[in-house]
Amino acid sequence: MNKQQKQNRPNSDLMRYAGWGTQLFVSLGLAVFIGMKIDQWARFSMPLLVWLLPFFILVVMIYQLVKDTSKKKTDNGQEEL
């Protein structure tokens, strides 16, 4: 890896995690909104899907984060598990 690639790497990591955070925020917002609409349509006595859909989104996103960050990159750019 040359000097230019090493300097750009922290910025790319920052952008990757900022993108992941934005994706998480938007996904949770949509899950709550969709859960509210389905709960209103189904007329549940308690807000069941308002709680379950965001929980499901969190589980999937945490799994995705662990999967993405568990890969180690070697000096020549190849990934190791």
N, C-alpha and C positions, 0 to 999 in steps of 0.2 A: 504494500500500500504506500503510495507516495504522500508527500506532505500535504498537498491540496486535498486529497481524499480524507486524510485524518482530520483536517480542520472542518470539513463539511459534515462529518459524521455526527457531531453533537447537534447541529441544526436539524439534520434529517430525523434524528431520534426525537427531538423536541416536537417537530411537526407531526411525526407519527403518533405520539402520545396526545398531542393537542387534538388531532383528528379523532383519535379513539375516544377522548373525553366528550367531544362534540357529538359523536355518534351515540354515546351512552345517554347524554342529556336529551337528545331528540327522540331516541327510542323509548326512554322512560316517559317522556311527555306524550308521545303517541299512544303508548300502552295505557296510560291513565285515561286519556281522552276516549279511546276505543272502549276501555272497560266501563267508563261512565255511561256511554251511549248504549252498550249492550245491557248493562244493569237496568237502565231506564226502560229499554225496550222489553226486557224479560220480566220486569217488575219484581226483582228479588227483594226480599225484606231487608237484607243487609247488602252493602256494596261488596259482593264477592269477587267479581272480576277486576274491580279497581285495585284490589290487593294481589290477586293471583297473576295477572298479566305482567305488572312491573317486576314481581318476584321472579317470574320465569325469564324475563329479559335480563335481569341481574345475573341469574345463574348462567345463562348462555354467554353473556359478555365476560364474566369472570373466567369461564372455561376458555373462551377465545383468547383472553389476555394471557392466561397461564400457558396455553399452547404456543402462542406467538413469542413469548419471552423465554421459553425454555430452550429454544434453539440457540446454539452457540455458533458464532461465526469464527472461522480460522483466519489467519493472516492473508491467505490467498483468496478469500471471499466465499469459500465453500462453507456450508452449514453442517454442523455436527449435532447429533441428538444427544 
